[in-house]
Amino acid sequence: MRIATYNVEWFDALFDDDGALLDDSVPSARHSVTRAGQIAALGQVFHAVDADAVMVIEAPDQSRRRSTVAALERFAAHHRLRTSAALIGFANDSQQEIALLYDPAMMVARHDPGGSMPSLLLGEPDPPFDRALGIDIDNDGAVEEVGFSKPPLEVTLALQGGGDLRLIGVHLKSKAPYGTRSKAQAVRVSIDNRRKQLAQSLWLRRRVVGHLEKGHALVVLGDFNDGPGLDEYEKLFGRSGLEVVLGWDGPPDLRLFDPHARLALGPRRAALPASSRFYVVQVRRYLSAMLDYVMVSPDLRALDPQWRIWHPFDDPDCYRDVALREALLAASDHFPVTVDLPLPASPKAKDGV
């Protein structure tokens, strides 16, 4: 089974209020790409990745006028994708939802928000992610209210081949000081954003511990907007949010694993993996960063899963396939990250269908 996370930049701008694709020559919200060009590129990428389930980060908007599910299912029908069913959890106000696009022949998916899982380590259950939680962020005895601008999507997959798999789709707070007008303001905003990002990571970690204590097969995936050394304010807090979610220094049976996170957290190397590529106007250069992860529980790690970042320049197969390479560059400023899990096949797959 292949599970993917994919942050699709400005996905919402490709649909009208009825969820119909704006498949025309009008410029998309992506620089130098038309809406038709981005739609075509996305279709090619989704087909090439061919995942059984895709956690879509920055999915189309859910509101009184717009439907995330309708938009994604129309997108899937337009491109004849086998991931033809969509699921959303708690909507947010950012026009960047977290949603799951999946193959209904392989699994049944349901939104399964936490809040009913008491933990041996943590005590009483935490509330669902659309509410607030009191956390001592600084270990100073002061409890502060923590909330998510984009509540994580918690999903239980009932697999056709047998068994359940839990997914938590994540889009944590960005630490970039957007909209600031002075260096002093940028410093203040950067520190405040990192603090919020760390707080969200701490709450997410609590939910992870609850699942792992119960022996659930768990995949935590999405855009974490974090990694050691990504900004100079990390040392103020002593650790990155990525380390917190992974449980990097915790008991082995309560740790998550992602090989790209291990590389990022290990000794500094000249080259590190990257899942995103942004153009920086001020210096007229592209910046690459590792932001997107697929973390698995210890039981899934024991199955020897295989990870892949579909980077158009770093992945040799993506680079050699010129059409796919260009599609990856046109579709988004992030690239898909996949994990192949040797889970029981569906009845159709066993029959060779």
C-alpha positions as CSV (number, residue, x, y, z in Angstrom):
1,M,0.0,0.0,0.0
2,R,1.3,3.4,-1.0
3,I,0.5,6.4,1.3
4,A,1.4,9.9,0.1
5,T,1.4,13.5,1.4
6,Y,1.3,16.3,-1.1
7,N,1.1,20.0,-0.4
8,V,-0.6,21.6,-3.5
9,E,0.0,25.3,-3.7
10,W,-3.1,27.4,-4.5
11,F,-5.2,24.3,-5.1
12,D,-8.3,26.2,-4.1
13,A,-7.8,28.8,-6.9
14,L,-8.4,26.1,-9.5
15,F,-12.1,25.6,-8.7
16,D,-15.2,27.7,-8.8
17,D,-17.8,27.9,-6.0
18,D,-19.6,24.8,-7.4
19,G,-16.3,22.7,-7.2
20,A,-15.9,22.8,-11.0
21,L,-12.4,23.0,-12.4
22,L,-11.4,26.3,-13.9
23,D,-9.6,24.6,-16.8
24,D,-8.7,27.7,-18.9
25,S,-5.8,29.8,-20.1
26,V,-6.2,32.3,-17.2
27,P,-2.9,32.6,-15.1
28,S,-3.1,30.4,-12.0
29,A,-2.0,31.6,-8.6
30,R,1.3,30.0,-9.3
31,H,3.9,32.1,-11.1
32,S,4.0,31.6,-14.9
33,V,1.5,28.8,-15.0
34,T,-2.0,28.9,-16.4
35,R,-4.9,27.2,-14.5
36,A,-5.2,24.6,-17.3
37,G,-1.4,24.1,-17.1
38,Q,-1.5,23.5,-13.3
39,I,-4.5,21.2,-13.5
40,A,-2.9,19.1,-16.2
41,A,0.4,19.0,-14.3
42,L,-1.3,17.9,-11.1
43,G,-3.1,15.1,-13.0
44,Q,0.1,13.8,-14.3
45,V,1.7,13.9,-10.9
46,F,-1.2,12.1,-9.2
47,H,-1.1,9.4,-11.9
48,A,2.6,9.0,-11.6
49,V,2.6,8.7,-7.8
50,D,-0.3,6.3,-8.0
51,A,-0.9,6.2,-4.3
52,D,-3.7,4.4,-2.6
53,A,-4.3,7.4,-0.3
54,V,-3.1,10.9,-0.6
55,M,-3.1,13.4,2.3
56,V,-3.7,16.6,0.5
57,I,-2.3,19.6,2.3
58,E,-3.7,23.0,1.2
59,A,-6.7,21.3,-0.2
60,P,-9.6,23.4,-1.7
61,D,-11.7,25.4,0.7
62,Q,-14.5,24.2,2.8
63,S,-17.1,26.9,3.6
64,R,-20.7,27.8,3.3
65,R,-20.2,28.4,-0.4
66,R,-17.5,25.8,-1.3
67,S,-17.0,22.1,-0.7
68,T,-13.6,20.4,-0.3
69,V,-15.0,17.0,-1.0
70,A,-16.9,18.1,-4.1
71,A,-13.9,19.8,-5.6
72,L,-11.4,17.0,-4.9
73,E,-13.8,14.3,-6.3
74,R,-14.4,16.4,-9.4
75,F,-10.7,16.7,-9.8
76,A,-10.3,12.9,-9.5
77,A,-13.1,12.3,-12.0
78,H,-11.6,14.8,-14.5
79,H,-8.3,12.9,-14.4
80,R,-9.8,9.5,-14.0
81,L,-7.9,8.8,-10.8
82,R,-8.6,5.7,-8.8
83,T,-8.3,7.8,-5.6
84,S,-11.9,8.9,-6.4
85,A,-13.2,9.5,-2.9
86,A,-12.4,12.4,-0.6
87,L,-12.7,13.0,3.1
88,I,-12.3,16.1,5.3
89,G,-12.3,16.6,9.0
90,F,-12.6,20.0,10.8
91,A,-12.7,22.9,8.3
92,N,-10.5,26.0,8.9
93,D,-10.6,29.6,7.9
94,S,-7.4,29.7,5.9
95,Q,-8.8,28.4,2.5
96,Q,-6.2,25.7,2.9
97,E,-7.9,22.5,4.2
98,I,-6.4,19.1,5.1
99,A,-8.2,16.4,3.2
100,L,-7.7,12.7,2.2
101,L,-8.1,11.5,-1.4
102,Y,-8.3,7.7,-1.4
103,D,-9.1,4.6,-3.4
104,P,-12.5,3.3,-2.1
105,A,-11.8,-0.1,-3.6
106,M,-8.9,-0.5,-1.2
107,M,-10.2,1.0,2.0
108,V,-13.1,2.6,3.9
109,A,-12.1,5.9,5.4
110,R,-13.8,7.8,8.2
111,H,-13.0,11.0,10.2
112,D,-12.0,9.7,13.6
113,P,-11.2,12.7,15.8
114,G,-9.5,12.2,19.1
115,G,-10.8,13.2,22.5
116,S,-12.0,9.7,23.6
117,M,-8.6,8.2,24.3
118,P,-7.4,8.3,27.9
119,S,-3.6,7.7,28.1
120,L,-1.6,5.8,30.6
121,L,1.2,8.4,30.3
122,L,-1.0,11.5,29.9
123,G,-4.1,10.7,32.0
124,E,-7.4,12.2,30.8
125,P,-8.1,12.4,27.1
126,D,-7.3,15.6,25.2
127,P,-10.2,17.4,23.3
128,P,-10.6,17.1,19.5
129,F,-8.1,19.3,17.5
130,D,-10.8,21.9,16.6
131,R,-10.8,23.0,20.3
132,A,-8.1,24.4,22.7
133,L,-5.8,22.6,25.1
134,G,-3.9,23.9,28.1
135,I,-0.1,23.0,27.8
136,D,2.9,24.1,29.7
137,I,5.0,25.1,26.7
138,D,8.1,26.3,28.5
139,N,8.1,23.8,31.4
140,D,7.8,26.7,33.8
141,G,4.6,25.7,35.5
142,A,2.5,28.1,33.5
143,V,-0.3,26.5,31.4
144,E,-1.2,28.3,28.2
145,E,-4.0,27.7,25.7
146,V,-3.0,26.0,22.5
147,G,-5.0,25.8,19.3
148,F,-4.6,24.9,15.6
149,S,-5.3,27.3,12.8
150,K,-5.5,24.1,10.6
151,P,-6.8,21.3,12.9
152,P,-5.1,18.0,12.0
153,L,-7.2,15.4,10.1
154,E,-7.5,12.1,12.0
155,V,-8.6,9.2,9.9
156,T,-9.2,5.5,10.5
157,L,-8.8,3.4,7.4
158,A,-10.5,0.0,7.3
159,L,-8.4,-1.9,4.8
160,Q,-10.0,-4.3,2.4
161,G,-7.2,-6.8,3.1
162,G,-8.0,-6.7,6.8
163,G,-6.9,-4.5,9.7
164,D,-7.1,-0.8,10.4
165,L,-4.6,2.0,9.8
166,R,-4.7,5.4,11.6
167,L,-3.6,8.5,9.7
168,I,-3.1,12.0,11.1
169,G,-2.7,14.7,8.4
170,V,-0.8,17.7,9.6
171,H,-0.1,21.3,8.5
172,L,1.7,23.0,11.4
173,K,2.1,26.7,11.8
174,S,4.7,28.3,9.5
175,K,7.5,30.1,11.3
176,A,8.1,32.6,8.4
177,P,7.5,36.3,9.4
178,Y,5.1,37.1,6.6
179,G,4.0,40.7,6.3
180,T,6.5,42.3,8.6
181,R,7.9,45.7,7.8
182,S,11.0,46.0,9.9
183,K,13.8,43.7,11.2
184,A,12.6,44.1,14.8
185,Q,9.0,43.2,13.9
186,A,10.3,40.2,11.9
187,V,12.2,39.0,15.0
188,R,9.1,39.3,17.2
189,V,6.9,37.5,14.7
190,S,9.4,34.8,14.0
191,I,9.8,34.0,17.7
192,D,6.0,34.1,18.3
193,N,5.4,31.8,15.3
194,R,8.0,29.3,16.4
195,R,6.4,29.3,19.8
196,K,3.0,28.5,18.3
197,Q,4.5,25.8,16.1
198,L,6.2,24.2,19.1
199,A,2.9,24.3,21.0
200,Q,1.1,22.6,18.2
201,S,3.8,20.0,18.0
202,L,3.5,19.3,21.8
203,W,-0.3,18.7,21.4
204,L,0.2,16.5,18.4
205,R,2.8,14.5,20.3
206,R,0.3,13.8,23.1
207,R,-2.1,12.4,20.5
208,V,0.7,10.2,19.0
209,V,1.5,8.8,22.4
210,G,-2.1,7.9,23.0
211,H,-2.2,5.9,19.8
212,L,1.2,4.2,20.3
213,E,0.2,3.2,23.9
214,K,-2.7,1.3,22.4
215,G,-0.6,-0.4,19.7
216,H,-2.3,1.3,16.8
217,A,-0.6,1.2,13.4
218,L,-0.1,4.9,12.9
219,V,1.1,7.2,10.1
220,V,1.6,10.9,10.8
221,L,2.1,12.9,7.6
222,G,2.0,16.3,6.1
223,D,3.7,19.7,6.1
224,F,5.5,20.3,9.4
225,N,7.1,23.6,8.4
226,D,10.0,22.6,10.6
227,G,13.3,20.9,10.9
228,P,16.5,21.5,12.8
229,G,18.4,24.6,11.7
230,L,15.7,26.1,9.6
231,D,15.8,29.4,11.5
232,E,18.1,31.0,14.1
233,Y,15.5,31.0,16.8
234,E,15.4,27.3,17.4
235,K,18.0,27.5,20.1
236,L,15.7,29.7,22.2
237,F,13.5,26.6,22.7
238,G,16.1,23.9,22.7
239,R,14.4,21.6,20.2
240,S,12.5,21.6,17.0
241,G,8.8,20.7,16.7
242,L,9.9,17.8,14.4
243,E,11.9,16.3,17.3
244,V,8.9,16.7,19.6
245,V,6.4,14.9,17.3
246,L,8.8,12.1,16.6
247,G,9.5,11.6,20.3
248,W,13.2,11.7,19.4
249,D,14.5,11.2,22.9
250,G,11.6,9.0,24.2
251,P,11.2,5.3,24.7
252,P,11.7,3.3,21.4
253,D,8.2,1.9,21.5
254,L,6.8,5.5,21.6
255,R,8.9,6.9,18.8
256,L,7.8,7.6,15.2
257,F,10.3,7.2,12.3
258,D,10.9,8.9,9.0
259,P,14.4,8.4,7.4
260,H,14.5,11.9,6.0
261,A,13.8,13.3,9.6
262,R,16.7,11.1,10.8
263,L,19.0,12.6,8.3
264,A,17.9,16.1,9.2
265,L,18.3,15.5,12.9
266,G,21.7,13.7,12.5
267,P,25.1,15.2,12.0
268,R,25.2,18.1,9.5
269,R,26.0,17.0,6.0
270,A,26.7,19.0,2.8
271,A,23.5,17.8,1.2
272,L,20.2,17.0,2.9
273,P,16.9,15.8,1.4
274,A,14.4,18.4,0.3
275,S,10.6,18.2,-0.4
276,S,10.0,21.8,-1.4
277,R,11.5,24.5,-3.6
278,F,10.6,28.2,-3.3
279,Y,11.7,31.2,-5.3
280,V,13.2,33.9,-3.1
281,V,12.6,37.3,-4.9
282,Q,15.2,39.2,-2.8
283,V,18.1,37.1,-3.9
284,R,16.6,35.7,-7.2
285,R,17.4,32.2,-6.3
286,Y,15.5,29.0,-5.3
287,L,15.5,27.8,-1.7
288,S,15.1,24.1,-1.0
289,A,13.8,22.8,2.3
290,M,12.7,19.5,3.9
291,L,9.2,20.3,5.2
292,D,7.1,17.3,4.3
293,Y,7.3,14.0,6.2
294,V,5.6,10.6,6.5
295,M,6.3,9.2,10.0
296,V,5.4,5.7,10.9
297,S,4.8,3.8,14.2
298,P,7.3,1.1,15.3
299,D,5.2,-1.8,14.1
300,L,5.0,-0.3,10.6
301,R,8.7,0.5,10.6
302,A,9.4,-3.2,11.4
303,L,7.8,-4.1,8.0
304,D,10.7,-2.3,6.2
305,P,8.7,0.4,4.4
306,Q,10.2,2.3,1.5
307,W,10.1,6.1,1.4
308,R,10.4,8.4,-1.7
309,I,10.5,12.1,-2.2
310,W,9.3,12.8,-5.8
311,H,11.8,15.7,-6.3
312,P,12.3,16.6,-10.0
313,F,16.0,17.1,-9.6
314,D,17.0,14.8,-6.7
315,D,15.1,11.7,-7.8
316,P,16.9,10.2,-10.8
317,D,13.7,8.6,-12.3
318,C,11.8,11.9,-11.9
319,Y,14.6,13.8,-13.6
320,R,14.9,11.4,-16.5
321,D,11.2,11.6,-17.2
322,V,11.1,15.1,-18.7
323,A,7.3,15.3,-18.8
324,L,7.0,14.3,-15.2
325,R,9.9,16.6,-14.2
326,E,8.2,19.6,-15.8
327,A,4.8,18.6,-14.3
328,L,6.3,18.4,-10.8
329,L,7.7,21.9,-11.2
330,A,4.4,23.4,-12.6
331,A,2.1,21.7,-10.1
332,S,3.3,23.0,-6.8
333,D,6.2,24.4,-4.8
334,H,6.1,21.1,-2.8
335,F,6.7,17.6,-4.1
336,P,4.9,14.4,-3.0
337,V,6.4,12.2,-0.4
338,T,5.4,8.6,-0.3
339,V,5.8,5.5,1.8
340,D,5.2,2.0,0.5
341,L,3.9,-0.3,3.3
342,P,3.7,-4.1,2.8
343,L,0.3,-4.3,4.3
344,P,-2.2,-7.1,3.4
345,A,-3.4,-6.7,-0.2
346,S,-7.0,-6.1,-1.0
347,P,-9.0,-9.0,-2.5
348,K,-8.8,-7.3,-5.9
349,A,-5.1,-7.0,-5.7
350,K,-4.7,-10.7,-4.7
351,D,-6.6,-11.7,-7.8
352,G,-4.3,-9.6,-9.9
353,V,-6.9,-7.0,-10.9
